Amino acid sequence: MDFEHSPRAQALLRQLDQFLQTYVLPHNAAWHQAVQDGHYPPPFLDDLKTLAREEGLWNLFLPGLREDEPGTRLANLDYAPLAEAMGKLSWAAEVFNCSAPDTGNMELLHRFATPAQRAQWLLPLLHGTIRSAFAMSEPDVASSDPTNLQTTVRREGNELVLNGRKWFITGVAHPACRVLIVMARNADGEDEDPHHQHSMVLLPMGTPGLEVVRNIPVVHHHAPEGHCEILLRGARVPADHLLGEWGHGFAMAQARLGPGRVHHCMRTIGQCELALALATERALERRSFGHHLADYANVQEWIALSRIEIDQARLLVLRCAWLLDHPEQVEPAAVRAQVAAIKVVAANLQTRVVDRAMQVFGAMGLSPDTPLAQFWTWGRALHLLDGPDEVHLRSVARHEFALARERLGSLSAYFTTPEQMRTPPRL
């Protein structure tokens, strides 16, 4: 297991960094001004996307990309450092057609779409001409357990009918959003086991019965692309809008999670790297009680701990990316535990590192003048997004207990009881 970035990844990272510095960062202030003025997405975004595609920095995340599909096919381990670089700017990933939730939705469509669904939805997503959303979480149940979901889908002749309420659905407010992938409980699935009672349905925006109720701020941060609440009242689509097989929604949702978690975690690490860089420069410049902040022991400790924790987290996420690229090397249960672990580590990392940086900046760290307040808001949300930390910790613990049951009794030689001491082994 070698975590040195491959020559191809290193070359693409240099190219991506240069592109960010030359074209994207100079537009950062204009992007925020456009969003503040209600002009989202900004008019220059399409120009940047066109340029990124011409430069070969397009659809970098999808290892299974086919020869006839636009983009650059990268393994999870090769994509990881690129995701970290994009993460430093909250809006950069869209420039390269690598933003969530499209990445996960493209992966789902890549694996399960029919030829007609592929032509209607996957290809426009791969070309970046439309956006999408993934509708799973609900307000009235603990959505961390997908078997709880209550939104229903029933088969009625040649149609599928959806009823229910979803919320914190990312991307619905984006003007280019054209389709939702909705996870719903099968109305006729009560007799099935809990993991075969749900299906996924492709629901076009504008379908009668689909209402966008509101865009919900996250810790008072308003995202222009939306974390929306939606209401489904008899929303009807043709039966051929079923994605994958009837009753296989739970397994499909699980298949979507692994690479997406690597993407999220590496973007988090990118944000933490930027927060640390900002904090160290601020500490060298800012004076308090006759000394630079960098002279104080507690500030030095914050900087040191942040560096150590970022590097630890990066290695864990890269290991997870490597495991996803080499499924033959490890049991699926071990991969699931690793995916759960990096999600917990990333959320805790971001809130700790960014919180320290905000403290170094003082009041300015609470303002929109730096990206820190937005980074902290997103880090706090990560403790709940894609399942709360507690659920992922339970997954890791269950895996450890499963390993312990397999080896019960094998560690007895590590004990030094009187009985064992009286009966030494024969050589």
N, C-alpha and C positions, 0 to 999 in steps of 0.2 A: 504494500500500500504506500504509494509515493504521492505526497501532497505538493510536490513541486509542480507548478502549472506547466502544462504541456507547451511546446513551442507555438502551436497554433493559438492556444488560449492567450499566451503572452503577447503574440503579435496583435490579436484582436483587441486585447486590453489596451495596448498602446494606441491603437487606432481609435478605440472608443474614447479614451481619455482625451485625445487630441480633438476629436469631434465635439466632446462636451465643452472643452475649454474654448474652442474656436467659434462654435455656432450656438450651443445651448445656453451656457452660462451668461453670455451677453444679453440674452432675452429674458433672464430670470425676473428682473424688476418689471419689465413690460408684461410678463405673464401675470404677475401678482396684481399689477394695475388693471389689466383687462378683467381679471376675475372680480376685483373689487368694483369695477364699473358695470359688472353684469354682462361682459362680452366673453362668454365661455362656449367653446374653446376659442382662444385667441386666433386671429386670422393667419398669423405666421406659423401656427403649429403644422398645418398641412405642408407648408414649404419645407419645414424641418424634416417631416416624415419622408417626403419625396427625396430629399438629399440623403437621408440616412439609408434609404433603400438603394439608392444609386451607389452608395459607398459600401454596400454589402453588409450593413449593420441592421439586419432585419430578421424578425422571427428567430432570434438566437437561441431560444429556450427549448425547442421541440426536438428531442433526439430522433423521433420517428418520422421526421419530415421527409416526404417523398421527393424523388428527383424532379417531378413535374410541379412541385409546389414552391412558392416563392419563399426565400429565406436562407439562413445559414444553419445547417444542422450541427448542433453541439451536444455533447454528453452533459449530464448534470454537473459533473465536476469541472468541466471546461466553462460552463455558463456561470458558475458560482462567482468568480471574481468580477465578471461583467455586471452581474446583478448588484454586487456590492458597490461598484462604481456608479451605477445608475441611482442607487438608493440615496445618494447625497442630495439629490434634487427630487422633491416629491413628485414632480410632473415629468421627469425625464424618461421614464420607462415607456410612456406612450409614444414618444418620438421614434422608438425602435420597434414598435408594435409588440412590446413585451410587458404590458401592464395587466394587472389583475383587474377584474376576474376573467378577462379574455383568455389569458394563458391557460387557465384550468379548463375553460369552456372549449377552447380549441383542442385541448388534449382529449376531452370527452368525445367531441365530435369526430376527432381523428380515429378514435377507437371504436365508436359505436354507431356513427351516423350511417344511414342508408345512402345510396348514390344520389337520390333526390335531395335529401337533407344536406349532404355534402355540398352539392351545387348551390343550394339556396342560402346556406348559412356559413359553412366552413370556409369555402373559398373567399367570400367577401371579408370574413374575419382575417384570413391569412393575408389578404391584400390590403387590410387596414381601412377599408371603405365603410365599415360599420363597426359598432361596439355591441357588447352583450352584457348580460347580468345573470347571476346564479341565485335563485330564490329558494332558500331552505329555512332560515331562522324564523321563528314565530313568537309573538308576544305572550301567548297564554300557556306555553309549555316550556320545559327545560330542553331547549333545542340542542344542548350538548349531547343528549341521547336522541339520535335521529328517529328511533323507534317511537318516540312520543309524538311526532308531528301529526297534526290534526287536519291540515288542508287536504281535501279529498279530490280524487279524480275518479269519475265513473265512465264506463263505456255505454254509450247510448247510440245504437245503430252504427253509423260510420263516423261518429264523432266522439271526442273526449270532452268531458265537462268538468271544469275546475271550480271549487268553492273553498274559500278560506281567507286567511290573513297572514301576510308575511311582513317582516320588518328588518331594518338594517341591511337592506339589499343594495349592495354597492353597484354603482354605475347606471342605475335606472334613470337618473336625471341628466345623463349625458345626452346632448342632442342627437348623437349618432347611434344611440342604443336602439337596436331594432328587434332584439329577441331576448327572452328570458328562458333559462332552463329551470323549470319549476319541479321541485321534489314534492310529491304528494302521496297521501295514503290511498291505497286502492279501496274503493267503496265496497268491493266484493271480496276483500282479502282477509276478513276476520278469522277464517279458518286456517290461514297460513301461519307459519312461524313468524315471530316479530321481524326477522331480517329478510322476509320475502313479501312484505305487505305494502311496499312503496314502489312507485315508478317515477320516471322523469319524463316531462312533457315539454316540447318546444312551443313557447307561447309568444307569438309576434306582438310587439308593442302596437297599441291601437286596437287590439282585439276587443270587441264589445264585452263588457263585464269585467274588464281590467281597469282598475282605478288606482292612480298614484295619489295616495292620501297626503303625504308630506315628505319632505327631506329632513331627516332627523340629525341635528348637530351632535357631534361626538365630543363630550366634555366641552361644550360650547364652541367647538370648532366646526365651522360650516364647510363641508366639502362640495365644490361645485358639481362634481359628477354624481353626488348623491349617496346617502345611506338611507334609502327610502322605505317607508311603510306603504305596502300595496294591499288592495282589497280585491278579491276574486269573487264575483257574484255570477255564477253560471257562465263563466268564460268558456266559449266553445271553440274547438279547433278540430280539423279533420283527424281521423284515427291515425293517419300516417305521420302525425306530429309526435307520436310516441318515440322517445329516444331509447334505443336498446330494447331489451325484452321487458314485458310486463312482469312486475314484481321483483325486478333486479336493481331497483333504484339505490338500495342501501349499499350493495357491493360496488356499484358504479361510483357512488359518492366517496367511498373509501379509496378507490383506485385513483381518484382525482387529487387526493390530499398530498401524497409524498413529494413530488417535484414542486408543487405550489408552496409547501412549507419551506423547502430549501430556498426558493426565490424570496419569500417574505423574510426569512432569517438573514439572508445575505444582504438584502436591502437595509435591514435593521443594523447590521454590522457597519455598512457604509455610513449610515446616519450617525452611529456612535463614533466612528473614526473622525467624522467632521466635527462632532461635538467636542471630542477630545482636542483636536487641533485648535479649535476656536478657544477652548478653555486655557490651553497652555500659552497661547499668544496673549490672551487677555491677562493672565497671571503675570506675565513678564512686563506688561505695560502699566497695569493698574497699581496705584500706591495707596496704602492705608496705614495710618499711624507711623509714617516715616519710612515704611518699607514696601517693596513690591510684594504683591500677594505670593509670588513664587518663592519668597524667602520664608514663608510660614510653613511649619511642619505639617499642619493638617492639610494644607493645599497640596503639598508635595505628596502626601499619602493618597489624596483623591486622584491625583494624576497617575501615580504608580498603580493603584488598584484598577483604575480604568484601563490602562494599557494591558495589564495582566488578564483582566476579565475579557477584554475584546479578543485577545489572541487565543485564549482558551475556547471561547465560543466559536471562533472561526474554525479552529481545528475540529471541533465536534461536528459542525455543520458540513465541513468538507468530507469528513468521514461518512456522514449520512449520505451525501451526494455520491460518494464512491460506492456505497452499498447499493444505492438505487441503480447505478450503472452496471453492477455485477450481482444480479439477483441469484445467480447460481452459487455464489460464495457463502451465502448465509440463509438461515431459515426466515420465512416471511414474518414470523412473530418477532424476531430480533430486529428486522427493519422497521416494523410498526412501532416498536418500543423506542428505537432511535429517532424516528420522526416525531414521536410525542416528546421526547427529551429535548430536542433542539427548539421546539416551540416554547417550552417553559424557560429554557436558558435565554433565548432571544428576548422574550418579554421582560424578564428580570434584568437582563443586561441593559436594555434601552432605558428603563426607568431609573436605574442606578446611575449610569454614566451621564445621561442628559440632566438628571437632577443635580449632580455635582457641577456640571458645566453652568447650569442656570445660577447656582449659588456663587460661582466665581464671577459671573457677569453682574450679579446684583439685580437691581430693578430692571435693567435693560434686558436681562434674560427672560423676563415675563412679558416683554413687549413683542410686537410683530417685526421689530427691527432686525432680529436674528431669527434663524429657523428653529431655535431651541424649544420655544413654547409649542410649536407644531409637532416637533419630534417627541416631546414629552407626552403630549396628548395622544399621539399614535401609539407610543409605547405603553401608556396606561390601557388603551383599548386592546392592545395585543394580549393582555392578561385574560381577556374574555373572547376575543375573536377566534373563530375556528375552534371553539371549545375552551372552557376555562382551564386555568393551570391545574386545578384539582383533578379534573378528569384525565389529563395527560399524565400527571404524577401517578394516578391509580393504574394507568396502563403500564407505566414503567415498573411499578411495584408488582403487578400481576405477572409480568414477564420474569422478574427476579424470583418470585415464589415458584413459578413453574420450573425454572432451572433448579431451584433448591429441592423440589420434590423428586426430580430425576436423580439427584446425587445423594439423597438421604442416606446417611451412614458412612459415606465415603471420606468424611473429615475426622473420623474418630482418632486417627493417629496424632492429630494436633492437640489432643487432650492429654493431661498428665495426672490421671486419677491414681490413687494408691494401687488399685487392682492392676492397672496397666503397667505401673512401675515394677510390680512384683513379677511380671511375666514378660521379660525382654524377648525379642524375636531371636530365632536361631539363624545364624549366618550359614 
